[in-house]
């Protein structure tokens, strides 16, 4: 089959863009994959009321983007469109083009759009699920998209109009990266028969690295409130208060709006080390040397590929009971779970696992087994093909 992937890149390259690339590679094993990508930077700088009105109009309906997709469709003649993020440059016009050309659309759900302006159901530093009922006011008042109430209101108005006109009902199938997200979309009114769960695949290391323990726990992620970095640092203060100089070390890698705060708190700590953004060989070395990885997210994490990274290196995961993390971390088997935002419970989990090296290695080994059993590329491709065949056969019948 011919699959045309449609994706609007974000201002910063992140996990979703990496996933889009991995999905493309996986599909191309059997099918012909083409791309129609847009870039948020094409919107340019918004410096005044005229720019704001122009950008709002373009987000509602971008004729240039519509023409570009139409051109791709005429050239490729795809059997299906595989859409990911469409805003702000792609816009609702893309779904209208697909509908006019009678091309079925599969929408890949990496987060909570179209029921959240910022995609994360997040406002005022907490989960805000009102969007599941199409109430975007909490996100608007919080200026949750690009730190602007006006921009958030514009985007919310567009999403509201798309819901009201039934544009999202034209989507043939939705693919959720976790059962948790699938349940939330059904709760929001998407027919259950249209929403499929398909966790990300993973290409594991040829073999699990030899057991290595350099005496530290590892956090890798964007330094934002939603990722629970403050909860983690609070937990480490508790551990230091209890153990003093005998406290285990914590290594933090990443960057984001809280970089300065994290660096300052690390400087005050006796056992916390802040590395900044890490990648490549440095990241691989950190993964191999840690005792366990920590994912203390307080937002509803979609899936959490950081868990895959931990298991690939034979490391247990200390995570919050948040969203898709509960589907990949088996409490007491591959790691330990704590309530989101509960620094005391997280600290207790760390102290519990720190005194039991044999148990840590067993959990890491169990995690590696889970990864190999549940994230194979072949089984992912078979699951996606079933969705693809179902969608295209429905399109043919109509």
C-alpha positions in Angstrom: 0.0 0.0 0.0 0.9 3.6 -0.4 1.0 5.5 3.0 1.4 9.3 3.0 2.6 10.5 6.4 1.5 14.0 7.4 3.3 15.7 10.3 3.8 19.3 11.5 7.2 19.5 13.2 7.4 21.3 16.5 9.7 24.3 17.2 12.0 21.9 19.1 12.7 18.3 18.0 11.4 15.9 20.6 10.1 12.4 21.3 7.1 12.7 19.0 9.2 13.6 16.0 11.6 10.7 16.7 8.6 8.4 17.0 7.3 9.6 13.6 10.6 8.7 12.1 10.6 5.3 13.7 7.0 4.6 12.6 8.0 5.6 9.0 10.9 3.2 9.0 8.7 0.4 10.4 5.9 0.9 7.8 8.4 1.1 4.9 9.5 -2.5 5.5 6.4 -3.6 3.7 4.7 -0.5 2.3 5.6 2.5 0.2 5.9 5.5 2.6 5.8 9.1 1.4 6.0 12.3 3.5 4.2 15.7 3.6 5.8 17.5 6.5 5.2 21.0 7.7 7.3 23.1 10.1 6.0 25.3 12.9 8.8 27.8 12.2 7.0 28.6 8.9 4.6 30.6 11.0 7.3 33.2 11.7 7.5 35.6 14.5 4.2 37.1 15.8 5.0 40.7 16.7 1.7 42.6 16.7 -2.1 42.5 16.2 -1.9 42.2 12.4 0.5 39.2 12.7 -1.8 37.7 15.4 -4.9 38.0 13.2 -3.0 36.6 10.2 -1.7 33.7 12.1 -5.1 32.9 13.6 -6.6 32.9 10.1 -3.8 30.6 8.9 -4.3 28.2 11.8 -8.0 28.0 11.0 -7.5 27.4 7.3 -4.1 27.4 5.6 -4.7 27.4 1.8 -1.0 27.0 1.1 -0.8 23.8 3.3 -4.0 22.5 1.7 -2.6 23.0 -1.8 0.6 21.3 -0.8 -1.1 18.2 0.6 -3.4 18.1 -2.5 -0.4 18.2 -4.7 1.2 15.4 -2.8 -2.0 13.3 -3.0 -2.3 13.8 -6.8 1.4 12.8 -7.2 1.4 9.8 -4.9 -2.2 8.7 -5.0 -2.0 7.2 -1.4 -4.3 4.5 -0.1 -4.3 6.2 3.3 -3.1 9.3 5.1 -1.2 8.7 8.4 -1.5 11.9 10.3 0.3 13.0 13.4 0.4 16.6 14.7 -1.2 19.0 12.2 -0.9 22.3 14.0 -0.1 25.2 13.7 1.0 25.2 10.0 -0.8 22.1 8.6 -4.2 23.0 10.2 -7.7 21.7 9.8 -7.5 22.3 6.0 -5.6 19.0 5.7 -8.4 16.9 7.0 -10.8 18.7 4.6 -8.5 17.9 1.7 -8.4 14.2 2.6 -12.2 14.1 2.9 -12.7 15.8 -0.5 -10.3 13.3 -2.1 -12.0 10.4 -0.3 -8.7 9.2 1.2 -9.1 7.5 4.6 -7.2 9.1 7.5 -5.5 7.3 10.4 -4.6 9.7 13.2 -1.7 8.7 15.4 -2.3 9.8 19.0 1.0 10.7 20.7 -0.8 13.0 23.3 -4.2 14.4 24.0 -4.9 16.6 21.0 -7.6 17.4 19.9 -8.9 17.5 23.4 -6.2 19.8 24.7 -4.7 23.0 23.3 -1.2 22.2 24.4 -1.7 18.5 23.9 -1.0 17.5 27.5 -4.2 18.3 29.4 -1.9 20.5 31.5 -2.6 23.9 33.0 -1.4 25.8 36.1 1.2 23.1 36.8 -1.4 20.3 37.1 -3.4 17.9 35.0 -6.5 19.6 33.7 -8.9 17.1 32.1 -11.7 19.6 31.2 -10.7 19.4 27.6 -12.0 15.8 27.5 -15.4 17.5 27.7 -14.3 20.1 25.1 -14.0 22.8 27.8 -10.8 24.6 27.0 -11.3 27.5 29.4 -8.8 26.3 32.1 -6.1 26.1 29.5 -7.0 29.5 28.1 -6.9 31.2 31.4 -3.5 29.6 32.1 -2.1 30.6 28.8 -1.1 27.0 28.4 0.0 27.2 24.7 3.1 29.2 24.1 2.6 31.1 27.4 -0.1 33.2 25.8 -3.8 33.4 26.7 -4.6 35.0 23.3 -2.8 32.3 21.3 -4.4 29.6 23.5 -7.8 31.1 23.0 -7.3 31.2 19.2 -6.2 27.6 19.1 -9.1 26.5 21.4 -11.6 28.3 19.2 -10.3 26.4 16.2 -10.5 23.0 18.0 -14.0 23.8 19.2 -15.1 24.6 15.6 -13.6 21.4 14.3 -15.5 19.4 16.9 -18.7 21.3 16.2 -18.5 20.7 12.5 -17.7 17.0 12.8 -14.3 17.3 11.2 -12.7 14.8 13.7 -15.6 12.4 13.1 -14.3 12.0 9.5 -11.1 10.3 10.8 -11.3 6.6 10.0 -9.2 5.3 12.8 -7.2 6.6 15.8 -4.0 4.8 17.0 -3.2 5.4 20.6 0.3 4.7 22.0 -1.1 3.3 25.2 -4.4 1.8 26.6 -4.6 4.8 28.9 -4.8 7.3 26.1 -7.3 5.1 24.3 -9.5 5.1 27.3 -9.3 8.8 27.6 -10.3 9.3 24.0 -13.3 7.0 24.4 -14.2 8.9 27.5 -14.1 12.1 25.4 -16.6 10.6 22.9 -14.5 8.9 20.2 -16.2 5.6 19.3 -14.4 2.7 20.9 -14.3 0.8 17.6 -12.3 3.5 16.0 -9.5 3.7 18.6 -6.7 1.1 18.6 -3.9 0.7 21.1 -0.4 0.2 19.6 2.5 0.7 21.9 5.8 1.8 20.2 8.1 -0.8 19.0 11.8 -0.9 20.0 15.0 -2.1 18.4 16.9 -3.5 21.3 20.7 -3.6 21.8 22.2 -6.8 20.4 22.7 -8.0 24.0 22.1 -6.6 27.4 25.2 -4.8 28.7 27.1 -6.6 31.5 25.8 -5.7 35.0 27.3 -2.4 36.0 26.5 -0.3 39.1 28.4 3.0 39.5 26.3 4.0 42.5 23.8 6.6 41.0 20.2 6.9 40.0 19.4 8.5 36.6 16.8 11.0 35.4 16.8 11.9 31.7 14.1 14.2 30.3 12.9 17.7 29.7 13.2 19.9 32.8 9.6 20.9 33.2 7.1 20.6 36.1 5.1 18.0 34.3 8.0 15.6 34.3 8.2 15.7 38.1 11.7 17.0 38.4 10.7 19.0 41.5 9.2 15.9 43.1 12.5 14.1 42.4 14.7 16.8 44.0 12.3 16.9 47.0 12.7 13.2 47.4 16.5 13.5 47.3 16.4 16.1 50.0 14.5 13.6 52.2 17.0 10.9 51.4 19.9 13.3 52.3 18.2 14.3 55.5 18.0 10.6 56.5 21.3 9.3 55.2 23.6 12.3 55.1 26.9 11.6 53.4 25.8 8.0 52.8 22.9 9.1 50.5 23.1 7.5 47.0 23.9 9.9 44.1 21.4 11.2 41.6 22.4 12.3 38.1 20.1 14.5 36.1 20.4 15.0 32.3 18.2 17.3 30.3 17.3 20.9 29.7 14.2 23.1 29.8 12.5 26.0 31.5 13.6 24.7 35.0 17.3 24.4 34.1 18.4 27.2 36.3 16.4 25.9 39.3 17.6 22.4 38.8 21.2 23.5 38.5 20.9 25.7 41.7 19.4 22.9 43.7 22.0 20.4 42.5 24.8 22.9 43.6 23.3 23.0 47.1 23.1 19.2 47.3 25.8 16.8 48.4 24.6 14.0 46.2 22.9 15.5 43.1 24.8 16.1 39.9 23.3 18.0 37.0 24.8 17.1 33.6 22.7 19.3 31.3 21.7 17.9 27.9 23.3 14.6 27.2 23.3 12.3 24.1 25.3 9.8 22.1 28.1 8.0 23.9 27.7 10.1 27.1 24.0 9.1 27.4 24.8 5.4 26.7 27.5 5.4 29.4 25.0 7.0 31.9 22.4 4.4 31.1 24.8 1.5 31.6 26.3 2.8 34.9 23.1 3.7 36.8 21.4 1.6 39.5 18.0 2.5 38.2 16.2 5.1 36.1 13.6 7.5 37.5 10.5 8.8 35.8 8.5 10.8 38.4 6.0 12.4 35.9 3.0 14.2 37.4 1.2 14.6 34.0 -0.5 11.8 32.3 2.5 10.3 30.5 1.5 8.9 27.1 3.8 5.9 27.3 7.3 6.8 28.4 10.1 5.5 26.1 12.5 6.2 28.9 11.3 2.9 30.3 12.3 1.1 27.1 15.8 2.7 27.5 16.0 1.5 31.1 15.0 -2.1 30.3 17.2 -2.2 27.2 20.2 -1.7 29.6 18.9 -4.1 32.2 17.9 -1.4 34.7 14.8 -1.2 36.8 12.4 1.8 36.6 11.2 3.9 39.5 8.1 5.6 38.1 4.9 7.3 39.0 1.5 5.8 38.6 0.9 8.1 35.7 -0.8 7.4 32.4 1.0 4.8 30.2 3.9 4.3 32.7 1.6 1.9 34.6 1.5 -0.3 31.4 5.2 -0.7 31.1 6.4 -0.7 34.8 5.2 -3.8 36.7 5.4 -2.9 40.4 7.7 -5.2 42.3 8.7 -7.0 39.1 10.4 -4.6 36.7 10.5 -1.6 39.1 8.5 0.3 41.7 5.7 2.8 41.3 4.7 5.8 43.4 1.8 8.2 43.4 2.5 11.2 41.2 3.9 14.1 43.1 4.5 12.1 46.3 8.1 12.7 47.1 7.9 10.8 50.3 6.8 7.6 48.6 9.4 8.1 45.8 12.1 8.5 48.5 10.9 5.3 50.2 11.0 3.4 47.0 14.6 4.5 46.3 15.7 3.6 49.8 14.0 0.2 49.5 15.7 -0.7 46.2 19.0 0.8 47.2 19.6 -1.8 49.9 18.8 -4.7 47.7 21.3 -5.0 44.9 20.3 -8.5 44.0 16.6 -7.4 43.6 17.7 -4.5 41.5 19.5 -6.8 39.0 16.5 -9.2 39.0 14.1 -6.3 38.2 16.4 -5.0 35.4 16.6 -8.5 33.9 12.8 -8.8 34.1 12.5 -5.5 32.4 14.8 -6.7 29.6 12.6 -9.8 29.2 9.5 -7.6 29.0 11.0 -5.4 26.4 12.0 -8.3 24.1 8.6 -10.0 24.5 6.4 -6.9 24.0 8.1 -4.4 21.7 9.2 -6.4 18.7 9.1 -4.7 15.3 7.5 -7.7 13.6 4.5 -7.8 16.0 4.1 -4.0 15.7 4.0 -4.2 11.9 1.4 -7.0 12.0 -0.8 -5.0 14.4 -0.4 -1.9 12.2 -1.2 -3.8 9.1 -4.5 -5.1 10.6 -5.5 -1.4 11.3 -4.4 -0.4 7.8 -6.4 -3.2 6.1 -9.4 -2.5 8.2 -9.4 1.2 7.3 -8.8 0.7 3.6 -11.4 -2.0 3.3 -14.0 0.3 4.9 -13.0 3.0 2.5 -13.4 0.6 -0.4 -16.9 -0.4 0.8 -17.9 3.3 0.8 
